[in-house]
């Protein structure tokens, strides 16, 4: 259990970085383009796949109830940061 919250913070930072890269890509593509929608879908897909891989890996080491808590903390923290800092 030691050091798990550090890993949670790293995964949260990775999800925020994916969102940041997607926002930069949308700025480069320009508003109103179809590329904006495609970039958003790809970034959401990358975030889901990344979290799924980490969750699968952690489920092999910890109880599922703890992993669900970790995943909830990751989703909540990254969503809060993206919503508050992002725009």
Gaussian input, Z-matrix of N, CA and C with variables (Angstrom, degrees):
# hf/3-21g

backbone

0 1
 N
 C     1     B1
 C     2     B2     1     A1
 N     3     B3     2     A2     1     D1
 C     4     B4     3     A3     2     D2
 C     5     B5     4     A4     3     D3
 N     6     B6     5     A5     4     D4
 C     7     B7     6     A6     5     D5
 C     8     B8     7     A7     6     D6
 N     9     B9     8     A8     7     D7
 C    10    B10     9     A9     8     D8
 C    11    B11    10    A10     9     D9
 N    12    B12    11    A11    10    D10
 C    13    B13    12    A12    11    D11
 C    14    B14    13    A13    12    D12
 N    15    B15    14    A14    13    D13
 C    16    B16    15    A15    14    D14
 C    17    B17    16    A16    15    D15
 N    18    B18    17    A17    16    D16
 C    19    B19    18    A18    17    D17
 C    20    B20    19    A19    18    D18
 N    21    B21    20    A20    19    D19
 C    22    B22    21    A21    20    D20
 C    23    B23    22    A22    21    D21
 N    24    B24    23    A23    22    D22
 C    25    B25    24    A24    23    D23
 C    26    B26    25    A25    24    D24
 N    27    B27    26    A26    25    D25
 C    28    B28    27    A27    26    D26
 C    29    B29    28    A28    27    D27
 N    30    B30    29    A29    28    D28
 C    31    B31    30    A30    29    D29
 C    32    B32    31    A31    30    D30
 N    33    B33    32    A32    31    D31
 C    34    B34    33    A33    32    D32
 C    35    B35    34    A34    33    D33
 N    36    B36    35    A35    34    D34
 C    37    B37    36    A36    35    D35
 C    38    B38    37    A37    36    D36
 N    39    B39    38    A38    37    D37
 C    40    B40    39    A39    38    D38
 C    41    B41    40    A40    39    D39
 N    42    B42    41    A41    40    D40
 C    43    B43    42    A42    41    D41
 C    44    B44    43    A43    42    D42
 N    45    B45    44    A44    43    D43
 C    46    B46    45    A45    44    D44
 C    47    B47    46    A46    45    D45
 N    48    B48    47    A47    46    D46
 C    49    B49    48    A48    47    D47
 C    50    B50    49    A49    48    D48
 N    51    B51    50    A50    49    D49
 C    52    B52    51    A51    50    D50
 C    53    B53    52    A52    51    D51
 N    54    B54    53    A53    52    D52
 C    55    B55    54    A54    53    D53
 C    56    B56    55    A55    54    D54
 N    57    B57    56    A56    55    D55
 C    58    B58    57    A57    56    D56
 C    59    B59    58    A58    57    D57
 N    60    B60    59    A59    58    D58
 C    61    B61    60    A60    59    D59
 C    62    B62    61    A61    60    D60
 N    63    B63    62    A62    61    D61
 C    64    B64    63    A63    62    D62
 C    65    B65    64    A64    63    D63
 N    66    B66    65    A65    64    D64
 C    67    B67    66    A66    65    D65
 C    68    B68    67    A67    66    D66
 N    69    B69    68    A68    67    D67
 C    70    B70    69    A69    68    D68
 C    71    B71    70    A70    69    D69
 N    72    B72    71    A71    70    D70
 C    73    B73    72    A72    71    D71
 C    74    B74    73    A73    72    D72
 N    75    B75    74    A74    73    D73
 C    76    B76    75    A75    74    D74
 C    77    B77    76    A76    75    D75
 N    78    B78    77    A77    76    D76
 C    79    B79    78    A78    77    D77
 C    80    B80    79    A79    78    D78
 N    81    B81    80    A80    79    D79
 C    82    B82    81    A81    80    D80
 C    83    B83    82    A82    81    D81
 N    84    B84    83    A83    82    D82
 C    85    B85    84    A84    83    D83
 C    86    B86    85    A85    84    D84
 N    87    B87    86    A86    85    D85
 C    88    B88    87    A87    86    D86
 C    89    B89    88    A88    87    D87
 N    90    B90    89    A89    88    D88
 C    91    B91    90    A90    89    D89
 C    92    B92    91    A91    90    D90
 N    93    B93    92    A92    91    D91
 C    94    B94    93    A93    92    D92
 C    95    B95    94    A94    93    D93
 N    96    B96    95    A95    94    D94
 C    97    B97    96    A96    95    D95
 C    98    B98    97    A97    96    D96
 N    99    B99    98    A98    97    D97
 C   100   B100    99    A99    98    D98
 C   101   B101   100   A100    99    D99
 N   102   B102   101   A101   100   D100
 C   103   B103   102   A102   101   D101
 C   104   B104   103   A103   102   D102
 N   105   B105   104   A104   103   D103
 C   106   B106   105   A105   104   D104
 C   107   B107   106   A106   105   D105
 N   108   B108   107   A107   106   D106
 C   109   B109   108   A108   107   D107
 C   110   B110   109   A109   108   D108
 N   111   B111   110   A110   109   D109
 C   112   B112   111   A111   110   D110
 C   113   B113   112   A112   111   D111
 N   114   B114   113   A113   112   D112
 C   115   B115   114   A114   113   D113
 C   116   B116   115   A115   114   D114
 N   117   B117   116   A116   115   D115
 C   118   B118   117   A117   116   D116
 C   119   B119   118   A118   117   D117
 N   120   B120   119   A119   118   D118
 C   121   B121   120   A120   119   D119
 C   122   B122   121   A121   120   D120
 N   123   B123   122   A122   121   D121
 C   124   B124   123   A123   122   D122
 C   125   B125   124   A124   123   D123
 N   126   B126   125   A125   124   D124
 C   127   B127   126   A126   125   D125
 C   128   B128   127   A127   126   D126
 N   129   B129   128   A128   127   D127
 C   130   B130   129   A129   128   D128
 C   131   B131   130   A130   129   D129
 N   132   B132   131   A131   130   D130
 C   133   B133   132   A132   131   D131
 C   134   B134   133   A133   132   D132
 N   135   B135   134   A134   133   D133
 C   136   B136   135   A135   134   D134
 C   137   B137   136   A136   135   D135
 N   138   B138   137   A137   136   D136
 C   139   B139   138   A138   137   D137
 C   140   B140   139   A139   138   D138
 N   141   B141   140   A140   139   D139
 C   142   B142   141   A141   140   D140
 C   143   B143   142   A142   141   D141
 N   144   B144   143   A143   142   D142
 C   145   B145   144   A144   143   D143
 C   146   B146   145   A145   144   D144
 N   147   B147   146   A146   145   D145
 C   148   B148   147   A147   146   D146
 C   149   B149   148   A148   147   D147
 N   150   B150   149   A149   148   D148
 C   151   B151   150   A150   149   D149
 C   152   B152   151   A151   150   D150
 N   153   B153   152   A152   151   D151
 C   154   B154   153   A153   152   D152
 C   155   B155   154   A154   153   D153
 N   156   B156   155   A155   154   D154
 C   157   B157   156   A156   155   D155
 C   158   B158   157   A157   156   D156
 N   159   B159   158   A158   157   D157
 C   160   B160   159   A159   158   D158
 C   161   B161   160   A160   159   D159
 N   162   B162   161   A161   160   D160
 C   163   B163   162   A162   161   D161
 C   164   B164   163   A163   162   D162
 N   165   B165   164   A164   163   D163
 C   166   B166   165   A165   164   D164
 C   167   B167   166   A166   165   D165
 N   168   B168   167   A167   166   D166
 C   169   B169   168   A168   167   D167
 C   170   B170   169   A169   168   D168
 N   171   B171   170   A170   169   D169
 C   172   B172   171   A171   170   D170
 C   173   B173   172   A172   171   D171
 N   174   B174   173   A173   172   D172
 C   175   B175   174   A174   173   D173
 C   176   B176   175   A175   174   D174
 N   177   B177   176   A176   175   D175
 C   178   B178   177   A177   176   D176
 C   179   B179   178   A178   177   D177
 N   180   B180   179   A179   178   D178
 C   181   B181   180   A180   179   D179
 C   182   B182   181   A181   180   D180
 N   183   B183   182   A182   181   D181
 C   184   B184   183   A183   182   D182
 C   185   B185   184   A184   183   D183
 N   186   B186   185   A185   184   D184
 C   187   B187   186   A186   185   D185
 C   188   B188   187   A187   186   D186
 N   189   B189   188   A188   187   D187
 C   190   B190   189   A189   188   D188
 C   191   B191   190   A190   189   D189
 N   192   B192   191   A191   190   D190
 C   193   B193   192   A192   191   D191
 C   194   B194   193   A193   192   D192
 N   195   B195   194   A194   193   D193
 C   196   B196   195   A195   194   D194
 C   197   B197   196   A196   195   D195
 N   198   B198   197   A197   196   D196
 C   199   B199   198   A198   197   D197
 C   200   B200   199   A199   198   D198
 N   201   B201   200   A200   199   D199
 C   202   B202   201   A201   200   D200
 C   203   B203   202   A202   201   D201
 N   204   B204   203   A203   202   D202
 C   205   B205   204   A204   203   D203
 C   206   B206   205   A205   204   D204
 N   207   B207   206   A206   205   D205
 C   208   B208   207   A207   206   D206
 C   209   B209   208   A208   207   D207
 N   210   B210   209   A209   208   D208
 C   211   B211   210   A210   209   D209
 C   212   B212   211   A211   210   D210
 N   213   B213   212   A212   211   D211
 C   214   B214   213   A213   212   D212
 C   215   B215   214   A214   213   D213
 N   216   B216   215   A215   214   D214
 C   217   B217   216   A216   215   D215
 C   218   B218   217   A217   216   D216
 N   219   B219   218   A218   217   D217
 C   220   B220   219   A219   218   D218
 C   221   B221   220   A220   219   D219
 N   222   B222   221   A221   220   D220
 C   223   B223   222   A222   221   D221
 C   224   B224   223   A223   222   D222
 N   225   B225   224   A224   223   D223
 C   226   B226   225   A225   224   D224
 C   227   B227   226   A226   225   D225
 N   228   B228   227   A227   226   D226
 C   229   B229   228   A228   227   D227
 C   230   B230   229   A229   228   D228
 N   231   B231   230   A230   229   D229
 C   232   B232   231   A231   230   D230
 C   233   B233   232   A232   231   D231
 N   234   B234   233   A233   232   D232
 C   235   B235   234   A234   233   D233
 C   236   B236   235   A235   234   D234
 N   237   B237   236   A236   235   D235
 C   238   B238   237   A237   236   D236
 C   239   B239   238   A238   237   D237
 N   240   B240   239   A239   238   D238
 C   241   B241   240   A240   239   D239
 C   242   B242   241   A241   240   D240
 N   243   B243   242   A242   241   D241
 C   244   B244   243   A243   242   D242
 C   245   B245   244   A244   243   D243
 N   246   B246   245   A245   244   D244
 C   247   B247   246   A246   245   D245
 C   248   B248   247   A247   246   D246
 N   249   B249   248   A248   247   D247
 C   250   B250   249   A249   248   D248
 C   251   B251   250   A250   249   D249
 N   252   B252   251   A251   250   D250
 C   253   B253   252   A252   251   D251
 C   254   B254   253   A253   252   D252
 N   255   B255   254   A254   253   D253
 C   256   B256   255   A255   254   D254
 C   257   B257   256   A256   255   D255
 N   258   B258   257   A257   256   D256
 C   259   B259   258   A258   257   D257
 C   260   B260   259   A259   258   D258

   B1=1.4495
   B2=1.5228
   B3=1.3222
   B4=1.4518
   B5=1.5282
   B6=1.3084
   B7=1.4529
   B8=1.5163
   B9=1.3225
   B10=1.4651
   B11=1.5181
   B12=1.3193
   B13=1.4699
   B14=1.5223
   B15=1.3132
   B16=1.4632
   B17=1.5170
   B18=1.3291
   B19=1.4607
   B20=1.5200
   B21=1.3319
   B22=1.4644
   B23=1.5245
   B24=1.3270
   B25=1.4731
   B26=1.5248
   B27=1.3184
   B28=1.4666
   B29=1.5235
   B30=1.3229
   B31=1.4640
   B32=1.5246
   B33=1.3289
   B34=1.4623
   B35=1.5253
   B36=1.3141
   B37=1.4657
   B38=1.5311
   B39=1.3253
   B40=1.4636
   B41=1.5290
   B42=1.3295
   B43=1.4628
   B44=1.5291
   B45=1.3166
   B46=1.4683
   B47=1.5244
   B48=1.3276
   B49=1.4684
   B50=1.5298
   B51=1.3279
   B52=1.4697
   B53=1.5178
   B54=1.3329
   B55=1.4568
   B56=1.5190
   B57=1.3210
   B58=1.4627
   B59=1.5272
   B60=1.3252
   B61=1.4628
   B62=1.5234
   B63=1.3244
   B64=1.4648
   B65=1.5224
   B66=1.3202
   B67=1.4695
   B68=1.5283
   B69=1.3259
   B70=1.4667
   B71=1.5274
   B72=1.3183
   B73=1.4612
   B74=1.5115
   B75=1.3237
   B76=1.4632
   B77=1.5237
   B78=1.3169
   B79=1.4798
   B80=1.5172
   B81=1.3202
   B82=1.4599
   B83=1.5243
   B84=1.3390
   B85=1.4568
   B86=1.5235
   B87=1.2980
   B88=1.4518
   B89=1.5136
   B90=1.3186
   B91=1.4579
   B92=1.5227
   B93=1.3172
   B94=1.4523
   B95=1.5141
   B96=1.2962
   B97=1.4634
   B98=1.5289
   B99=1.3202
   B100=1.4582
   B101=1.5250
   B102=1.3164
   B103=1.4576
   B104=1.5271
   B105=1.3137
   B106=1.4649
   B107=1.5316
   B108=1.3122
   B109=1.4575
   B110=1.5238
   B111=1.3132
   B112=1.4651
   B113=1.5260
   B114=1.3211
   B115=1.4673
   B116=1.5204
   B117=1.3246
   B118=1.4576
   B119=1.5284
   B120=1.3147
   B121=1.4599
   B122=1.5207
   B123=1.3221
   B124=1.4641
   B125=1.5238
   B126=1.3201
   B127=1.4680
   B128=1.5229
   B129=1.3218
   B130=1.4642
   B131=1.5242
   B132=1.3212
   B133=1.4622
   B134=1.5184
   B135=1.3186
   B136=1.4635
   B137=1.5269
   B138=1.3233
   B139=1.4617
   B140=1.5298
   B141=1.3150
   B142=1.4662
   B143=1.5257
   B144=1.3118
   B145=1.4685
   B146=1.5281
   B147=1.3173
   B148=1.4638
   B149=1.5177
   B150=1.3256
   B151=1.4625
   B152=1.5304
   B153=1.3172
   B154=1.4685
   B155=1.5269
   B156=1.3226
   B157=1.4669
   B158=1.5233
   B159=1.3217
   B160=1.4678
   B161=1.5216
   B162=1.3208
   B163=1.4610
   B164=1.5302
   B165=1.3151
   B166=1.4660
   B167=1.5245
   B168=1.3118
   B169=1.4680
   B170=1.5239
   B171=1.3339
   B172=1.4622
   B173=1.5164
   B174=1.3286
   B175=1.4600
   B176=1.5211
   B177=1.3081
   B178=1.4604
   B179=1.5244
   B180=1.3471
   B181=1.4580
   B182=1.5215
   B183=1.3361
   B184=1.4589
   B185=1.5202
   B186=1.3114
   B187=1.4571
   B188=1.5210
   B189=1.3216
   B190=1.4646
   B191=1.5249
   B192=1.3256
   B193=1.4663
   B194=1.5307
   B195=1.3155
   B196=1.4675
   B197=1.5223
   B198=1.3151
   B199=1.4624
   B200=1.5223
   B201=1.3133
   B202=1.4637
   B203=1.5273
   B204=1.3124
   B205=1.4689
   B206=1.5229
   B207=1.3279
   B208=1.4637
   B209=1.5226
   B210=1.3314
   B211=1.4655
   B212=1.5208
   B213=1.3208
   B214=1.4625
   B215=1.5120
   B216=1.3319
   B217=1.4592
   B218=1.5247
   B219=1.3149
   B220=1.4675
   B221=1.5247
   B222=1.3250
   B223=1.4658
   B224=1.5208
   B225=1.3284
   B226=1.4586
   B227=1.5182
   B228=1.3282
   B229=1.4634
   B230=1.5223
   B231=1.3308
   B232=1.4645
   B233=1.5243
   B234=1.3217
   B235=1.4618
   B236=1.5245
   B237=1.3223
   B238=1.4598
   B239=1.5201
   B240=1.3094
   B241=1.4671
   B242=1.5234
   B243=1.3312
   B244=1.4603
   B245=1.5259
   B246=1.3326
   B247=1.4596
   B248=1.5212
   B249=1.3161
   B250=1.4667
   B251=1.5286
   B252=1.3166
   B253=1.4590
   B254=1.5260
   B255=1.3349
   B256=1.4486
   B257=1.5096
   B258=1.3301
   B259=1.4672
   B260=1.5066
   A1=110.33
   A2=114.21
   A3=119.45
   A4=109.83
   A5=116.73
   A6=121.22
   A7=115.23
   A8=117.10
   A9=119.41
   A10=110.55
   A11=117.66
   A12=119.87
   A13=111.20
   A14=117.19
   A15=119.81
   A16=111.17
   A17=116.13
   A18=120.49
   A19=111.29
   A20=115.79
   A21=119.93
   A22=109.79
   A23=116.77
   A24=120.90
   A25=111.13
   A26=117.49
   A27=120.77
   A28=110.90
   A29=117.47
   A30=120.42
   A31=110.20
   A32=116.83
   A33=120.53
   A34=110.62
   A35=116.73
   A36=120.47
   A37=111.22
   A38=117.09
   A39=120.06
   A40=110.85
   A41=117.49
   A42=120.01
   A43=111.37
   A44=116.40
   A45=120.32
   A46=110.02
   A47=116.87
   A48=120.28
   A49=111.43
   A50=117.25
   A51=120.19
   A52=109.95
   A53=116.73
   A54=120.36
   A55=111.17
   A56=117.17
   A57=120.90
   A58=110.89
   A59=117.30
   A60=120.52
   A61=111.45
   A62=116.52
   A63=119.80
   A64=110.75
   A65=117.40
   A66=120.60
   A67=111.25
   A68=116.30
   A69=119.70
   A70=109.94
   A71=116.88
   A72=120.40
   A73=112.71
   A74=116.98
   A75=120.70
   A76=110.17
   A77=117.46
   A78=120.17
   A79=111.17
   A80=116.14
   A81=119.97
   A82=110.55
   A83=116.51
   A84=120.41
   A85=111.97
   A86=117.58
   A87=121.20
   A88=111.23
   A89=116.89
   A90=119.75
   A91=111.62
   A92=115.35
   A93=120.46
   A94=114.88
   A95=117.95
   A96=120.31
   A97=109.90
   A98=114.96
   A99=119.39
   A100=110.85
   A101=116.33
   A102=120.44
   A103=111.18
   A104=117.13
   A105=121.03
   A106=110.33
   A107=116.56
   A108=121.45
   A109=111.07
   A110=116.46
   A111=120.97
   A112=110.70
   A113=116.69
   A114=120.59
   A115=110.51
   A116=117.31
   A117=120.61
   A118=111.14
   A119=117.27
   A120=119.87
   A121=112.43
   A122=116.15
   A123=119.73
   A124=111.59
   A125=117.04
   A126=119.11
   A127=110.85
   A128=117.61
   A129=119.74
   A130=111.06
   A131=116.12
   A132=119.93
   A133=112.15
   A134=116.64
   A135=120.56
   A136=111.16
   A137=116.13
   A138=119.68
   A139=111.11
   A140=116.53
   A141=120.61
   A142=110.42
   A143=116.98
   A144=120.17
   A145=110.70
   A146=116.92
   A147=120.00
   A148=112.45
   A149=116.42
   A150=119.95
   A151=110.88
   A152=117.63
   A153=120.78
   A154=111.14
   A155=116.85
   A156=120.22
   A157=110.58
   A158=116.20
   A159=120.13
   A160=110.45
   A161=117.22
   A162=121.06
   A163=110.71
   A164=117.24
   A165=120.43
   A166=110.69
   A167=116.82
   A168=120.83
   A169=111.35
   A170=116.51
   A171=120.12
   A172=112.16
   A173=118.34
   A174=121.18
   A175=110.77
   A176=117.19
   A177=120.25
   A178=111.68
   A179=118.25
   A180=121.61
   A181=114.00
   A182=117.40
   A183=121.71
   A184=110.29
   A185=115.63
   A186=120.79
   A187=110.21
   A188=115.47
   A189=120.20
   A190=111.76
   A191=117.49
   A192=119.87
   A193=111.19
   A194=117.60
   A195=119.99
   A196=111.68
   A197=116.27
   A198=120.16
   A199=110.33
   A200=117.43
   A201=120.65
   A202=109.76
   A203=117.30
   A204=120.93
   A205=111.95
   A206=116.30
   A207=119.94
   A208=110.99
   A209=116.42
   A210=120.51
   A211=110.56
   A212=117.18
   A213=120.34
   A214=112.29
   A215=116.22
   A216=120.00
   A217=111.14
   A218=116.79
   A219=121.11
   A220=110.26
   A221=116.51
   A222=120.49
   A223=110.62
   A224=117.17
   A225=120.40
   A226=113.40
   A227=116.30
   A228=119.82
   A229=111.84
   A230=117.11
   A231=118.52
   A232=111.22
   A233=117.70
   A234=119.87
   A235=111.05
   A236=116.84
   A237=120.52
   A238=111.23
   A239=117.67
   A240=121.05
   A241=110.79
   A242=117.09
   A243=120.76
   A244=110.38
   A245=117.14
   A246=120.14
   A247=112.73
   A248=117.23
   A249=120.32
   A250=111.98
   A251=117.01
   A252=121.09
   A253=112.21
   A254=116.67
   A255=122.18
   A256=116.71
   A257=119.56
   A258=119.18
   A259=110.45
   D1=-19.35
   D2=-178.12
   D3=-69.81
   D4=128.68
   D5=178.09
   D6=84.86
   D7=2.16
   D8=-178.47
   D9=-68.67
   D10=-38.82
   D11=-178.12
   D12=-67.63
   D13=-26.43
   D14=172.53
   D15=-66.50
   D16=-39.46
   D17=176.71
   D18=-67.51
   D19=-37.31
   D20=176.42
   D21=-61.40
   D22=-42.19
   D23=178.67
   D24=-64.71
   D25=-38.19
   D26=179.11
   D27=-65.60
   D28=-43.61
   D29=179.25
   D30=-66.35
   D31=-39.27
   D32=176.56
   D33=-61.06
   D34=-44.19
   D35=178.17
   D36=-63.79
   D37=-35.41
   D38=178.16
   D39=-65.95
   D40=-41.42
   D41=178.02
   D42=-65.42
   D43=-38.16
   D44=177.56
   D45=-66.55
   D46=-38.41
   D47=178.40
   D48=-65.64
   D49=-38.63
   D50=176.50
   D51=-61.61
   D52=-43.35
   D53=178.97
   D54=-65.35
   D55=-38.77
   D56=178.62
   D57=-63.80
   D58=-43.35
   D59=177.80
   D60=-63.49
   D61=-36.96
   D62=177.28
   D63=-65.75
   D64=-39.86
   D65=178.51
   D66=-64.87
   D67=-38.63
   D68=176.21
   D69=-65.05
   D70=-41.02
   D71=177.80
   D72=-62.73
   D73=-37.38
   D74=177.87
   D75=-68.17
   D76=-38.62
   D77=177.21
   D78=-62.87
   D79=-40.50
   D80=179.65
   D81=-68.43
   D82=-40.52
   D83=-178.42
   D84=-69.78
   D85=-28.67
   D86=-178.94
   D87=95.14
   D88=146.61
   D89=-178.38
   D90=-71.90
   D91=148.64
   D92=176.39
   D93=85.98
   D94=-8.12
   D95=178.77
   D96=-78.66
   D97=159.28
   D98=174.04
   D99=-68.56
   D100=-21.85
   D101=179.18
   D102=-63.46
   D103=-29.14
   D104=179.11
   D105=-60.76
   D106=-45.00
   D107=179.58
   D108=-66.74
   D109=-42.50
   D110=-179.12
   D111=-65.30
   D112=-42.62
   D113=178.47
   D114=-63.03
   D115=-40.91
   D116=178.62
   D117=-63.21
   D118=-42.49
   D119=178.38
   D120=-64.91
   D121=-42.79
   D122=178.58
   D123=-63.86
   D124=-39.78
   D125=-179.41
   D126=-68.59
   D127=-40.98
   D128=176.45
   D129=-63.48
   D130=-40.59
   D131=176.84
   D132=-62.19
   D133=-42.31
   D134=178.99
   D135=-64.88
   D136=-38.07
   D137=178.85
   D138=-67.14
   D139=-41.34
   D140=-179.89
   D141=-67.05
   D142=-44.89
   D143=-179.99
   D144=-64.39
   D145=-43.07
   D146=178.63
   D147=-60.57
   D148=-45.54
   D149=179.34
   D150=-68.12
   D151=-36.34
   D152=178.91
   D153=-64.66
   D154=-41.15
   D155=179.42
   D156=-64.68
   D157=-45.70
   D158=179.82
   D159=-64.45
   D160=-41.81
   D161=179.48
   D162=-63.86
   D163=-42.04
   D164=177.43
   D165=-61.77
   D166=-43.87
   D167=179.77
   D168=-63.69
   D169=-44.00
   D170=-179.61
   D171=-68.78
   D172=-30.57
   D173=-179.61
   D174=-65.01
   D175=-27.07
   D176=177.13
   D177=-73.97
   D178=-19.64
   D179=-177.39
   D180=-104.65
   D181=-32.23
   D182=-174.15
   D183=-123.53
   D184=168.69
   D185=175.47
   D186=-65.79
   D187=148.61
   D188=-177.17
   D189=-62.16
   D190=-34.50
   D191=179.77
   D192=-64.22
   D193=-37.58
   D194=177.10
   D195=-70.20
   D196=-38.35
   D197=-179.68
   D198=-65.88
   D199=-38.07
   D200=176.56
   D201=-62.94
   D202=-39.60
   D203=175.69
   D204=-63.66
   D205=-43.46
   D206=177.60
   D207=-61.96
   D208=-45.69
   D209=-179.73
   D210=-63.79
   D211=-39.42
   D212=176.83
   D213=-63.10
   D214=-40.25
   D215=177.33
   D216=-65.27
   D217=-40.12
   D218=178.91
   D219=-63.92
   D220=-48.48
   D221=-178.98
   D222=-63.34
   D223=-45.03
   D224=-179.31
   D225=-63.62
   D226=-46.03
   D227=-178.83
   D228=-67.14
   D229=-43.48
   D230=-179.09
   D231=-68.62
   D232=-37.43
   D233=177.87
   D234=-65.82
   D235=-39.59
   D236=178.76
   D237=-64.80
   D238=-45.91
   D239=-179.59
   D240=-65.14
   D241=-43.18
   D242=-179.34
   D243=-64.65
   D244=-39.65
   D245=-178.65
   D246=-72.29
   D247=-37.31
   D248=-176.44
   D249=-84.50
   D250=-46.43
   D251=-174.67
   D252=-88.76
   D253=-33.30
   D254=-172.66
   D255=-54.39
   D256=-54.98
   D257=-175.87
   D258=-66.45

